[in-house]
Amino acid sequence: MATVSFGDLLVLSANDFTKEGLESLIYWRDVKKSAVVFGGGLAILLAMSLFSLISVFSYLSLLALAGTISFRIYKNVLQAVQKTSEGQPFKEYLDMDLTLSQEKVQQLTTVAVAYVNALSTGLRRLFLVEDLVDSIKFGVLLYWLTYVGAIFNGITCVMIGFVALFTLPKVYENNKQSIDTHIEMVRSKLQEITEKVKAAVPLGKKAETDKNK
């Protein structure tokens, strides 16, 4: 069985959370790294469902600190016994450049602003009923979410989403052709129903006529 060292975790946290790295993780390209992220993330979410966020953060930080201190003492004792001078065992990771460049910050800010603008525009369109059918569908979704909220709390929904993130993409990749066929059938049926509803709703026709004027 493959083991995960402390160094593997440090390298993972430093190098694998780019866009390409995240894609590799959720598609299980490297089973060991994906298992570390999935198992660790699920354990943290389970802990958060049982304890407060402050407690979980404090205990995890204490656990990590105890691990690094113990490893440092162990290496120092080993160096004293073997009479070697390897020095700081974490030097490689201490020398890593973890600072964000100004260009990277600007890039992240640009992406974040684009998402915020798209979200605000979409919500305004739905709440102010630019398209009656879309707003009704949004209302149905909100109504359905009230039942989800009555059954699951927020952290449970996050846990379900986290598990789905690490399972559904891989399932889709392995069954892409079959899933695409069924999705297309459902999409076509929904499109057909939407067009019938728009054709039957006078308000929808009026709004479209006013827009063309």
Helices and strands as residue ranges (DSSP letters): H 6-15, H 19-26, H 31-50, H 53-82, H 91-94, H 102-127, H 132-151, H 154-165, H 168-174, H 176-200, H 202-212
